[in-house]
Amino acid sequence: MNTPLVDTRGASRIRPISIAILAMGGEGGGVLADWIIDLAEHGGYLAQKTSVPGVAQRTGATVYYVELFPKAAAREQKPVLALMPVPGDVDIVLASEFMEAGRAISRGLVTPDRTTLITSTHRVYTMQERIALADDRTDSNAFLKASEEASKRLHAFDMLSIADATGSLVSAVLFGALAGSGALPFQRMAFEATIRRGGVGVEPSVRAFNAGFEAAASGNTPQVKAVLPFDPQARDASVQSLVAPIDDQLSIVSRPIVSAGVVRLTDYQNEDYAKLYLKRLEPVLAIEKSRPGKSDELLTEVARQLALAMAYEDTIRVAELKIRASRFERVREEAVVKKGQLLEIVEFMHPRTQEIAETMPAGLGRWLLRTKWARALVDSMTTKGRKVKTSSIHGFMLLYIVASLKPIRPRSLRWIDETKRQEEWLAKVLEIAPQDYPLAVEIAHCIGLVKGYGDTHERGREKYDTLMALLPKLRERGDAARELAGLRKAGMVDESGDALKKAVAAIQ
C-alpha cells in the first residue's frame, strides 16, 4: 500500500485514508463511491461517504468524499471521520474528466507530498469553451503539466475511450485504475469481487475495470499531445499529389495545416478549388523562405484561416452536411437507437432572403436584393422558420436539391463577395509582412472574426471591417500588432460587438 496511514504529527496516531471523487452527472461517480465503500467494509475497514452535488453537469461536478479507517486500529483509537475534503489533506483524487482534475488542483485537494491523482484525459468542454466566438478551449497539455507538478503520483489516460470500447462507464475504468495504482491496501481480486457483488452491468464493468487496471499498473500512462487538424502520415494519394510541389517547403507545424486545408476544400468544392488554395499560399511561402530562422508562424496562420474562409458556410454546404450518411449514422449512435426502433430527425431551418439571394447566380441575387417587390415577396415567405424532417423522403429530397447546386456555387453572389474579401485580406497580409511580420500574423488572425451565415456572419464582417479601417492609425502608434491583437480579442468577447466598440473608443 502506498498511502501512508501514520499521521506525521504523531508516530502512534493512525489517520484515515481520504479519497475525493469528482464526477459529472451520468458518469457513475456515485457507483464508484459505493464500490469503494463496499470494498473497504469487506476488507476490514470502517467507511464513510458524503457527497455535495454540483449546480449542473458542466458548471459544477458532484464531489464524493470517502474516508476509510482500519477496524483493528479503531479498538485503540476512536476514529473521527470528516464530511468534506480538506485542502492539503487528501490521499487520493479520482477525476472523471481532465477539467475536473484541474478543479481539484485549483481547490488544493491535490498536493505533491501526498496525493495520488487518477484522472481521465478526455475533455467535456465547459459552457464558456462552447459558446466562445473563437477557439477558447483550454490546452489539455497545460492540465497535464499542472497535474504532474501538483501530485505525488499521476495516472492519466483517456478513460472514456476505454469505457466506450467496453460498453461501460468511466467510473469502472477509474475503479480499475485505482486498483492498478496500488494506492489502497486491497488485492485486485477484492476490487473485482466488489463489482460482482453489485450485480448490475457486471461483465462490461469488469472489462472496463481490467483495462483501467492494466493501464495504471503498467505505468505507461499516455501523454496528452497537441491535437493536429490532420495527420500528415495519414494523407491519401490525392492529397499527397496536390501538396507534393510545395511539400519540401513545409515544416512539421505547417504541413498538417496545409494538408487539412486541401482535404477540407476538396470536400467543400473539388480538387481545382484545393489547387487554388495552394496557389494562394505560394507568396506566403516565398516570404517565409526569405526570412532567416523562419518560424512558419505566418504561413501556418494564413493556411488555417484561408482554408476556413474558402470553406464558408452557405445554404448549399449546410444542406450537404445534413443529408450525409455519416451524419445519420452519428445521430443513430448518439441516440442509442436499438434494433427495430425508428429514428426521426427534424431540422429547424430559417433561411433569410439574404441567404437565398447569395445562393443564386450573382446577377439574379443582386436583382432580388435591390428589387423591392421581389424582396418583399420572398421576405413574406421566409418570416417564419420551417421544420424539415430529413429522415423523410420529402425532407431529404428538399435538402438534396439545395445541395445539388454545388457545381454552380462559383457563380453565386456569396462566392464572389467572399472571394473578393479573401483576396483583399491576403493582399494586405502580403503587403505588410516584409515591413512588420508580427502585424501581418495578427492580420491573418483577424479574418477569423468572419464566420457562419446570417446575422452572425454580418456582425463578424462588421468587426473585421472595423479593425481593417483602424490599421493605418494603429501603425502610426507603434506597437500595432499588440494593439490589433487586443482589439481582435475584444471582438470575440460578445456577438453584439459592444466590447470592441469600447476598445476602439479607448484607442481613439
KAPE-V538993 format. One record per residue. N is the residue number from 1. RES is the residue in one small letter. SS is DSSP state (H for helix, E for strand, - for the rest). PHI is phi in degrees with one decimal (NA if undefined). BURIAL is + if it has 16 or more other ideal C-beta (glycine too) atoms within 10 Angstrom, else -. Layout:
n->[N | N]
res->[RES | RES]
ss->[SS | SS]
phi->[PHI | PHI]
burial->[BURIAL | BURIAL]
This chain:
n->[1 | 2 | 3 | 4 | 5 | 6 | 7 | 8 | 9 | 10 | 11 | 12 | 13 | 14 | 15 | 16 | 17 | 18 | 19 | 20 | 21 | 22 | 23 | 24 | 25 | 26 | 27 | 28 | 29 | 30 | 31 | 32 | 33 | 34 | 35 | 36 | 37 | 38 | 39 | 40 | 41 | 42 | 43 | 44 | 45 | 46 | 47 | 48 | 49 | 50 | 51 | 52 | 53 | 54 | 55 | 56 | 57 | 58 | 59 | 60 | 61 | 62 | 63 | 64 | 65 | 66 | 67 | 68 | 69 | 70 | 71 | 72 | 73 | 74 | 75 | 76 | 77 | 78 | 79 | 80 | 81 | 82 | 83 | 84 | 85 | 86 | 87 | 88 | 89 | 90 | 91 | 92 | 93 | 94 | 95 | 96 | 97 | 98 | 99 | 100 | 101 | 102 | 103 | 104 | 105 | 106 | 107 | 108 | 109 | 110 | 111 | 112 | 113 | 114 | 115 | 116 | 117 | 118 | 119 | 120 | 121 | 122 | 123 | 124 | 125 | 126 | 127 | 128 | 129 | 130 | 131 | 132 | 133 | 134 | 135 | 136 | 137 | 138 | 139 | 140 | 141 | 142 | 143 | 144 | 145 | 146 | 147 | 148 | 149 | 150 | 151 | 152 | 153 | 154 | 155 | 156 | 157 | 158 | 159 | 160 | 161 | 162 | 163 | 164 | 165 | 166 | 167 | 168 | 169 | 170 | 171 | 172 | 173 | 174 | 175 | 176 | 177 | 178 | 179 | 180 | 181 | 182 | 183 | 184 | 185 | 186 | 187 | 188 | 189 | 190 | 191 | 192 | 193 | 194 | 195 | 196 | 197 | 198 | 199 | 200 | 201 | 202 | 203 | 204 | 205 | 206 | 207 | 208 | 209 | 210 | 211 | 212 | 213 | 214 | 215 | 216 | 217 | 218 | 219 | 220 | 221 | 222 | 223 | 224 | 225 | 226 | 227 | 228 | 229 | 230 | 231 | 232 | 233 | 234 | 235 | 236 | 237 | 238 | 239 | 240 | 241 | 242 | 243 | 244 | 245 | 246 | 247 | 248 | 249 | 250 | 251 | 252 | 253 | 254 | 255 | 256 | 257 | 258 | 259 | 260 | 261 | 262 | 263 | 264 | 265 | 266 | 267 | 268 | 269 | 270 | 271 | 272 | 273 | 274 | 275 | 276 | 277 | 278 | 279 | 280 | 281 | 282 | 283 | 284 | 285 | 286 | 287 | 288 | 289 | 290 | 291 | 292 | 293 | 294 | 295 | 296 | 297 | 298 | 299 | 300 | 301 | 302 | 303 | 304 | 305 | 306 | 307 | 308 | 309 | 310 | 311 | 312 | 313 | 314 | 315 | 316 | 317 | 318 | 319 | 320 | 321 | 322 | 323 | 324 | 325 | 326 | 327 | 328 | 329 | 330 | 331 | 332 | 333 | 334 | 335 | 336 | 337 | 338 | 339 | 340 | 341 | 342 | 343 | 344 | 345 | 346 | 347 | 348 | 349 | 350 | 351 | 352 | 353 | 354 | 355 | 356 | 357 | 358 | 359 | 360 | 361 | 362 | 363 | 364 | 365 | 366 | 367 | 368 | 369 | 370 | 371 | 372 | 373 | 374 | 375 | 376 | 377 | 378 | 379 | 380 | 381 | 382 | 383 | 384 | 385 | 386 | 387 | 388 | 389 | 390 | 391 | 392 | 393 | 394 | 395 | 396 | 397 | 398 | 399 | 400 | 401 | 402 | 403 | 404 | 405 | 406 | 407 | 408 | 409 | 410 | 411 | 412 | 413 | 414 | 415 | 416 | 417 | 418 | 419 | 420 | 421 | 422 | 423 | 424 | 425 | 426 | 427 | 428 | 429 | 430 | 431 | 432 | 433 | 434 | 435 | 436 | 437 | 438 | 439 | 440 | 441 | 442 | 443 | 444 | 445 | 446 | 447 | 448 | 449 | 450 | 451 | 452 | 453 | 454 | 455 | 456 | 457 | 458 | 459 | 460 | 461 | 462 | 463 | 464 | 465 | 466 | 467 | 468 | 469 | 470 | 471 | 472 | 473 | 474 | 475 | 476 | 477 | 478 | 479 | 480 | 481 | 482 | 483 | 484 | 485 | 486 | 487 | 488 | 489 | 490 | 491 | 492 | 493 | 494 | 495 | 496 | 497 | 498 | 499 | 500 | 501 | 502 | 503 | 504 | 505 | 506 | 507 | 508]
res->[m | n | t | p | l | v | d | t | r | g | a | s | r | i | r | p | i | s | i | a | i | l | a | m | g | g | e | g | g | g | v | l | a | d | w | i | i | d | l | a | e | h | g | g | y | l | a | q | k | t | s | v | p | g | v | a | q | r | t | g | a | t | v | y | y | v | e | l | f | p | k | a | a | a | r | e | q | k | p | v | l | a | l | m | p | v | p | g | d | v | d | i | v | l | a | s | e | f | m | e | a | g | r | a | i | s | r | g | l | v | t | p | d | r | t | t | l | i | t | s | t | h | r | v | y | t | m | q | e | r | i | a | l | a | d | d | r | t | d | s | n | a | f | l | k | a | s | e | e | a | s | k | r | l | h | a | f | d | m | l | s | i | a | d | a | t | g | s | l | v | s | a | v | l | f | g | a | l | a | g | s | g | a | l | p | f | q | r | m | a | f | e | a | t | i | r | r | g | g | v | g | v | e | p | s | v | r | a | f | n | a | g | f | e | a | a | a | s | g | n | t | p | q | v | k | a | v | l | p | f | d | p | q | a | r | d | a | s | v | q | s | l | v | a | p | i | d | d | q | l | s | i | v | s | r | p | i | v | s | a | g | v | v | r | l | t | d | y | q | n | e | d | y | a | k | l | y | l | k | r | l | e | p | v | l | a | i | e | k | s | r | p | g | k | s | d | e | l | l | t | e | v | a | r | q | l | a | l | a | m | a | y | e | d | t | i | r | v | a | e | l | k | i | r | a | s | r | f | e | r | v | r | e | e | a | v | v | k | k | g | q | l | l | e | i | v | e | f | m | h | p | r | t | q | e | i | a | e | t | m | p | a | g | l | g | r | w | l | l | r | t | k | w | a | r | a | l | v | d | s | m | t | t | k | g | r | k | v | k | t | s | s | i | h | g | f | m | l | l | y | i | v | a | s | l | k | p | i | r | p | r | s | l | r | w | i | d | e | t | k | r | q | e | e | w | l | a | k | v | l | e | i | a | p | q | d | y | p | l | a | v | e | i | a | h | c | i | g | l | v | k | g | y | g | d | t | h | e | r | g | r | e | k | y | d | t | l | m | a | l | l | p | k | l | r | e | r | g | d | a | a | r | e | l | a | g | l | r | k | a | g | m | v | d | e | s | g | d | a | l | k | k | a | v | a | a | i | q]
ss->[- | - | - | - | - | E | - | - | - | - | - | - | - | E | - | - | E | E | E | E | E | E | E | - | - | - | - | - | H | H | H | H | H | H | H | H | H | H | H | H | H | H | - | - | E | E | E | E | E | E | E | E | - | - | - | - | - | - | - | - | - | E | E | E | E | E | E | E | E | E | H | H | H | H | - | - | - | - | - | - | - | - | - | - | - | - | - | - | - | - | - | E | E | E | E | - | - | H | H | H | H | H | H | H | H | H | - | - | - | - | - | - | - | - | - | E | E | E | E | E | - | - | - | - | - | - | H | H | H | H | H | - | - | - | - | - | - | - | - | H | H | H | H | H | H | H | H | H | H | H | - | - | E | E | E | E | E | - | H | H | H | H | H | H | H | H | - | - | - | H | H | H | H | H | H | H | H | H | H | H | H | - | - | - | - | - | - | H | H | H | H | H | H | H | H | H | H | H | - | - | - | H | H | H | H | H | H | H | H | H | H | H | H | H | H | H | H | H | - | - | - | - | - | - | - | - | - | - | - | - | - | H | H | H | - | - | H | H | H | H | H | H | H | H | H | H | H | - | - | - | - | - | - | H | H | H | H | H | H | H | H | H | H | H | H | H | H | H | - | - | H | H | H | H | H | H | H | H | H | H | H | H | H | H | H | H | H | H | H | H | - | - | - | - | - | - | H | H | H | H | H | H | H | H | H | H | H | H | H | H | - | - | - | - | H | H | H | H | H | H | H | H | - | - | H | H | H | H | H | H | H | H | H | H | - | - | - | - | - | - | - | - | - | - | - | E | E | E | E | - | - | - | H | H | H | H | H | H | H | - | E | H | H | H | H | H | H | H | H | H | - | H | H | H | H | H | H | H | H | H | H | - | - | - | - | E | E | E | E | - | - | - | H | H | H | H | H | H | H | H | H | H | H | H | H | H | H | H | H | H | H | E | H | H | H | H | H | H | H | H | H | H | H | H | H | H | H | H | H | H | H | H | H | - | - | - | H | H | H | H | H | H | H | H | H | H | H | H | H | - | - | - | - | - | H | H | H | H | H | H | H | H | H | H | H | H | H | H | H | H | H | H | H | H | H | H | H | - | - | H | H | H | H | H | H | H | H | H | H | H | H | - | - | - | - | - | - | H | H | H | H | H | H | H | H | H | H | -]
phi->[NA | -96.3 | -79.3 | -70.0 | -108.2 | -93.2 | -67.3 | -68.2 | -82.7 | -170.1 | -62.3 | -93.4 | -96.1 | -94.9 | -113.1 | -68.6 | -86.3 | -106.8 | -132.4 | -111.2 | -119.1 | -113.5 | -145.4 | -87.5 | -59.8 | 84.6 | -101.4 | 80.6 | -62.3 | -66.7 | -63.6 | -60.3 | -61.7 | -64.7 | -60.5 | -65.8 | -61.6 | -63.5 | -58.5 | -67.1 | -66.0 | -78.7 | -103.7 | 86.1 | -123.6 | -80.7 | -140.8 | -138.7 | -128.8 | -132.9 | -149.1 | -126.0 | -70.9 | -81.7 | -69.3 | -158.0 | -58.5 | -115.8 | -93.4 | -176.9 | -74.2 | -74.5 | -106.1 | -99.2 | -125.0 | -124.8 | -125.0 | -120.2 | -139.2 | -65.4 | -62.2 | -61.5 | -73.5 | -66.8 | -67.9 | -104.2 | -129.8 | -69.1 | -76.1 | -120.2 | -100.5 | -82.1 | -97.0 | -138.9 | -67.6 | -106.9 | -52.2 | 83.9 | -135.8 | -121.5 | -82.0 | -134.8 | -119.6 | -112.3 | -120.2 | -79.2 | -157.5 | -63.0 | -62.6 | -67.5 | -63.2 | -62.3 | -63.6 | -62.5 | -65.3 | -64.9 | -83.5 | 82.0 | -78.6 | -109.3 | -131.5 | -70.4 | -92.7 | -145.1 | -91.4 | -93.0 | -103.1 | -120.4 | -144.2 | -82.2 | -96.3 | -73.9 | -118.8 | -115.5 | -68.5 | -71.5 | -61.1 | -62.9 | -67.8 | -75.9 | -91.6 | -59.8 | -71.4 | -123.6 | -75.1 | -113.1 | -69.9 | -73.8 | -68.9 | -65.5 | -64.6 | -66.2 | -62.5 | -63.3 | -62.0 | -63.9 | -65.9 | -65.2 | -74.3 | -85.1 | -103.9 | -76.2 | -139.2 | -127.2 | -125.6 | -131.8 | -159.3 | -76.5 | -83.1 | -66.2 | -62.2 | -65.8 | -61.6 | -64.4 | -67.6 | -98.9 | 72.8 | -125.6 | -111.7 | -58.0 | -59.1 | -68.6 | -68.2 | -60.9 | -62.9 | -65.2 | -65.6 | -62.2 | -65.3 | -68.8 | -72.5 | 73.7 | -78.0 | -117.5 | -83.5 | -131.5 | -78.5 | -56.4 | -63.2 | -69.9 | -62.8 | -64.7 | -62.6 | -61.6 | -62.1 | -67.2 | -66.5 | -64.1 | 77.0 | -121.8 | 55.4 | -62.2 | -64.0 | -59.9 | -65.8 | -66.0 | -60.9 | -65.6 | -59.0 | -61.4 | -66.1 | -65.9 | -60.8 | -63.0 | -63.5 | -75.4 | -68.5 | -70.1 | 79.1 | -92.8 | -71.7 | -61.3 | -89.0 | -72.9 | -116.1 | -62.9 | -85.8 | -85.7 | -69.6 | -158.9 | -83.8 | -61.3 | -76.3 | -99.6 | -65.9 | -79.9 | -61.6 | -65.8 | -66.1 | -60.0 | -67.1 | -71.8 | -83.7 | -48.2 | -60.4 | -117.4 | -56.7 | -72.9 | -94.6 | -94.9 | -89.9 | -64.2 | -86.5 | -78.9 | -59.0 | -65.3 | -66.1 | -63.5 | -61.1 | -63.8 | -62.2 | -63.1 | -61.2 | -62.2 | -78.0 | -64.3 | -69.2 | -68.2 | -131.3 | -172.5 | -66.4 | -61.6 | -67.5 | -65.3 | -66.0 | -61.7 | -58.9 | -65.5 | -64.5 | -67.7 | -81.4 | -57.6 | -63.0 | -68.6 | -58.6 | -64.1 | -64.4 | -62.4 | -66.3 | -81.5 | -89.6 | -71.7 | 58.0 | -61.3 | -106.8 | 65.6 | -63.2 | -67.6 | -60.2 | -61.4 | -72.5 | -63.7 | -60.8 | -67.8 | -69.3 | -66.1 | -62.6 | -67.2 | -68.0 | -71.7 | -98.1 | -64.3 | -87.4 | -130.2 | -62.5 | -66.0 | -64.6 | -61.3 | -63.4 | -61.2 | -68.4 | -74.7 | -106.9 | -70.6 | -60.2 | -63.1 | -71.0 | -59.8 | -67.9 | -64.8 | -63.4 | -61.4 | -67.3 | -67.2 | -83.6 | 51.7 | -74.6 | -93.4 | -59.0 | 93.0 | -90.8 | -100.6 | -116.9 | -113.7 | -117.6 | -116.7 | -100.9 | -99.5 | -125.9 | -139.9 | -70.7 | -92.9 | -58.3 | -59.6 | -66.5 | -64.8 | -64.5 | -68.7 | -81.7 | -76.7 | -53.7 | -51.0 | -61.8 | -67.6 | -65.0 | -65.3 | -61.7 | -62.6 | -71.5 | -97.7 | -92.1 | -58.4 | -66.8 | -68.6 | -65.8 | -63.0 | -64.0 | -67.9 | -57.5 | -65.9 | -91.7 | -121.8 | -67.5 | -115.1 | -73.1 | -123.0 | -99.0 | -114.9 | -87.7 | -71.6 | -84.5 | -101.6 | -62.9 | -61.9 | -65.3 | -62.9 | -66.6 | -60.6 | -73.7 | -62.2 | -64.6 | -64.3 | -63.8 | -70.9 | -77.7 | -51.3 | -61.7 | -95.9 | -53.5 | -60.3 | -99.3 | -76.8 | -62.3 | -64.7 | -58.7 | -64.3 | -65.2 | -66.3 | -61.8 | -61.2 | -65.5 | -61.0 | -68.7 | -65.5 | -61.9 | -65.2 | -62.7 | -67.1 | -60.8 | -67.9 | -68.9 | -87.4 | -53.0 | -66.2 | -92.8 | -146.3 | -59.4 | -59.2 | -67.7 | -61.6 | -61.8 | -68.3 | -63.2 | -59.6 | -64.3 | -62.7 | -65.7 | -64.7 | -68.8 | -91.4 | -155.1 | 70.5 | -149.0 | 67.5 | -61.1 | -60.2 | -65.8 | -64.3 | -65.4 | -63.6 | -65.7 | -62.3 | -63.8 | -62.2 | -62.1 | -61.1 | -65.9 | -66.9 | -68.2 | -84.3 | -52.6 | -56.0 | -67.7 | -64.2 | -68.4 | -72.3 | -83.9 | 118.1 | -79.1 | -67.2 | -61.5 | -65.1 | -69.3 | -65.5 | -61.7 | -63.6 | -67.7 | -61.1 | -65.5 | -64.9 | -67.0 | -94.8 | -70.0 | -145.2 | -71.8 | -67.9 | 87.4 | -62.5 | -64.1 | -66.4 | -60.2 | -66.0 | -65.9 | -67.0 | -62.5 | -64.5 | -72.5 | -77.2]
burial->[- | - | + | - | + | - | - | - | - | - | - | - | - | + | + | + | + | + | + | + | + | + | + | + | - | - | + | + | + | + | + | + | + | + | + | + | + | + | + | + | - | - | + | - | + | + | + | + | + | - | - | - | - | + | - | - | - | + | - | - | + | + | + | + | + | + | + | + | + | + | - | - | + | - | - | - | - | - | + | - | + | - | - | - | + | - | - | - | - | + | + | + | + | + | + | + | + | + | + | + | + | + | + | + | + | - | - | - | + | + | + | - | - | + | + | + | + | + | + | + | + | + | + | + | - | - | - | - | - | - | - | - | + | - | - | - | - | - | - | + | - | - | + | + | - | - | + | - | - | + | + | + | + | + | + | + | + | + | + | + | - | + | + | - | - | + | - | + | + | + | + | + | + | + | + | + | + | + | + | + | + | + | + | + | + | + | - | - | - | + | + | + | - | + | + | - | - | - | - | - | + | - | - | - | + | + | + | + | + | + | + | + | + | - | + | + | + | - | - | - | + | - | - | + | - | - | - | - | - | + | - | + | - | - | + | - | - | - | + | - | - | + | + | - | - | + | - | - | + | + | - | - | - | + | + | + | + | + | + | + | + | + | + | + | + | + | - | + | + | - | - | - | + | + | - | - | + | + | - | + | + | - | - | + | + | - | + | + | - | - | - | - | - | - | - | + | + | + | + | + | + | + | + | + | + | + | + | + | + | + | + | + | + | + | + | + | + | + | + | + | - | + | + | - | - | - | - | + | - | - | - | - | - | - | - | - | - | - | - | - | - | - | - | - | + | - | + | - | + | - | + | - | + | + | + | + | + | + | + | + | - | + | - | - | + | - | - | + | + | - | - | - | - | - | + | - | - | + | - | - | - | + | - | - | - | - | - | + | - | + | - | - | - | - | + | + | - | + | + | - | - | + | + | - | + | + | - | - | + | - | - | + | + | + | + | + | - | + | - | - | + | + | - | - | + | + | - | + | + | + | - | + | + | - | - | - | + | + | + | + | + | + | + | + | + | + | + | + | + | + | + | - | + | - | - | - | + | - | + | + | + | - | + | + | - | + | + | + | - | + | + | - | - | + | + | - | - | - | - | + | + | - | + | + | + | - | + | + | - | + | + | + | - | - | - | - | + | - | - | + | - | - | + | + | - | - | - | -]
